[in-house]
């Protein structure tokens, strides 16, 4: 099991969170809490945006996907653009099958 690791960087109003390891039911709360905190900080900031970089994500389950959708919806409500970058092939297939590829990636 790869532990979940988050690395956050800020540049020109864009917050990038690099996610590595396994995103599953045991680690989703860590990611959700971190991302929602960053979104609260970005709320109201001019031209703020967020990128979730997942190229080093080794595993994602339904709970992990649910958190990404939840955070995406939260970002949309506060008008903060959010996208997922570096989507590995297995995750891209999962997003395509669920119809989320057009919204998240």
N, C-alpha and C positions, 0 to 999 in steps of 0.2 A: 504494500500500500504506500503510495506517494502522498505525503502530507500536502495540504493545500498551502501555497505560498503566494502572497500578494505583494507586488511592488508598485508603488504609486509615484508618478512624476507629474509635474505641472509645467506647461509651456504655452505661452501666448493665449491664456484663457482655456486651454484644453487640458483636462485631467485624463491621464492614461493610467489604467490599472492593468498591469500584466499579471495574469493568473497562471500558475503552474501547479502540477500535481493532480489530485483527484477531487472533483466537485461532485459530491454525493450527499445523501441525507445527513451524514455525520459532519459535513463541512459547510453546508449551505448557509447556516446562520452567520458564520464568520464573514462570508462574502456579502451577504445581504446587509448586514450591519455596516460594514465598511463602505459599500457603495451608497447606501442611503445617507450616511454621514457626509460623504463627499457631495452628493446631490444637494443636501441641505445647505452646505457651504456655497455651492455654485448658484443657488436660487437667487435670482435678481441680479447676478453679475452679468454685465453686458457681454454678449457673444460667448458665453460659457458653453462648453460642450464636454462630452465624456466619451472615451474610447475604452472598451474592455478588450484587451489583447489576449487571445487564448491559444496561441500557437504552441505553447508548452503545456497545455492541459492534456493530461494523459488519459482521463476518464471523465465522463459526465453521465449522470443518470437522470431520470425524470424529475427528481427533486431539484437537481442543479439547473435543468432547463426551465423549470417553474420559477426559480429565483431570477434567472435572466429575464424572463417575460415580465415578472412582477416589477423589477427594477426599471425595465424599459417603459412599462406603462406609467410608472411614477415619474420618470423623466419627461414623458410626453405631457403629462398633466401640468408640469411646471415649465414647459416649453424649453427644455434643455435637450439639445440634440444628443443622441446616444447611438453608438454603433459598435458592433463587435468586429474585430479585425483578427487576421491570422487564423481563421477557422480551419482546423485540420480536416482532412477528407471525411473521416468517420462522423465528425460533428456536422459537417456541411450536409452529409446525407441525412442525418437526423433532422436538421432544420428543413431540408427540402421535403422529407416525408410528412412532417408535421405542418408544412405550409408556412413556416416561420422565416424562411430564408429571405423573403422580400422585406420583412420588418426588421430583422435583427442583423443580418449580414450584408 
